Amino acid sequence: MAIKAGKSGKVMQGANTLVNVKSWKLDIKDTTIDYTGLGATARVFTPLGLTESSGSVEWTALDMAGTGEAALVAGILAGTSMALKLYEDDTKYWDITSAYLENFATETSVDGLVTGSFDFKCAAAPAYT
């Protein structure tokens, strides 16, 4: 059985790779609709519900002057959507064509690296490539 490790992963915003990404997370929730009628002996479901997707990215020592990072901050401030690619390894990734960024946080301390994170919500279902 092949084991995958995330050490070759990366996050891209459009054509720009975000540097020093510590981790990323993607949650996909596909809702189903219950259309069981009265008198039924078993529940009946259909997968016609809406797909909800969201996630987060954690980073360390982010250079806010970098092209990808500057686009992230601009997207958050403008409230516009952007394309993200969440790579599991060198070739496989989740393609998010329309993500709205929120909850951008950054933190620094006298004895540590600058760290931060942001959350995002997907306006369309992600595709696995």
C-alpha positions in Angstrom: 0.0 0.0 0.0 1.4 3.4 -1.0 1.7 5.9 1.8 1.4 9.6 1.0 3.3 12.3 2.9 2.4 15.9 2.6 6.0 17.2 2.6 5.9 17.9 -1.2 2.6 19.7 -0.9 2.1 23.4 -1.7 -0.6 26.0 -2.1 -0.9 28.1 -5.2 -3.0 31.2 -5.7 -3.5 31.5 -9.4 -0.1 31.0 -11.0 1.8 32.0 -7.8 3.1 29.5 -5.2 2.6 30.6 -1.6 5.9 30.1 0.2 6.4 28.5 3.6 3.0 26.8 3.9 3.0 24.7 7.0 -0.3 22.9 6.3 -3.6 23.1 4.5 -7.0 21.6 5.1 -10.0 21.0 2.9 -13.5 20.0 4.1 -16.1 18.9 1.6 -19.6 18.3 2.7 -22.2 16.9 0.2 -25.7 17.1 1.5 -28.4 14.7 0.6 -32.2 15.4 0.5 -34.6 13.0 2.3 -37.7 12.5 0.2 -39.3 9.7 2.2 -43.1 9.6 1.9 -45.6 8.7 4.5 -46.1 5.0 5.0 -42.6 4.1 3.7 -40.7 1.3 5.3 -37.3 2.7 4.6 -35.9 6.2 4.2 -35.2 7.4 0.6 -32.4 9.9 -0.2 -31.2 11.6 -3.2 -27.7 13.3 -3.6 -29.2 16.4 -5.1 -28.2 18.6 -2.3 -25.7 21.4 -2.4 -22.0 20.8 -1.9 -20.3 22.9 0.7 -16.5 23.2 0.8 -14.2 25.2 3.0 -10.7 25.0 4.3 -7.8 26.7 5.9 -4.1 27.3 5.3 -1.4 27.8 7.9 2.0 29.4 7.1 5.2 30.5 8.7 7.5 33.5 8.0 5.3 34.7 5.2 6.8 37.5 3.1 3.9 39.9 2.5 5.8 41.5 -0.3 5.7 38.3 -2.4 3.4 38.2 -5.4 1.2 35.4 -4.1 0.9 36.7 -0.6 0.1 40.2 -1.8 -2.7 38.8 -4.0 -4.1 37.0 -1.0 -4.3 40.1 1.1 -5.7 42.1 -1.8 -8.4 39.5 -2.3 -9.4 39.5 1.3 -9.6 43.3 1.5 -11.5 43.6 -1.8 -13.8 40.6 -1.0 -13.2 39.0 -4.4 -12.9 35.3 -5.1 -9.7 33.7 -6.3 -8.4 30.4 -7.6 -6.5 28.1 -5.2 -4.7 24.9 -5.8 -4.0 22.7 -2.8 -1.2 20.2 -3.7 -0.9 16.9 -1.9 2.4 16.1 -3.7 4.2 17.2 -6.9 1.3 16.2 -9.2 -2.0 15.6 -7.4 -4.0 18.6 -6.2 -7.4 20.0 -5.4 -8.4 22.7 -7.8 -10.6 25.4 -6.3 -11.8 27.7 -9.0 -13.6 30.2 -6.8 -12.6 30.7 -3.1 -13.5 33.6 -0.8 -10.9 34.2 1.8 -11.7 35.2 5.3 -10.3 35.3 8.8 -6.7 36.3 7.8 -4.6 36.2 11.0 -1.0 36.9 11.6 1.1 36.6 14.7 4.6 37.3 15.9 6.5 37.0 19.1 10.0 38.0 20.3 11.2 34.4 20.3 9.4 32.9 17.3 8.7 33.1 13.6 6.0 35.2 12.1 3.0 32.8 11.6 -0.4 33.1 10.3 -3.4 31.5 8.7 -6.5 32.1 6.6 -9.8 30.4 6.0 -11.6 30.1 2.8 -15.1 29.1 1.5 -15.6 27.6 -2.0 -18.2 29.1 -4.3 -17.9 26.0 -6.5 -17.2 22.3 -5.8 -13.5 21.6 -5.8 -12.1 19.1 -8.4 -9.4 16.6 -7.7 -6.7 16.5 -10.4 
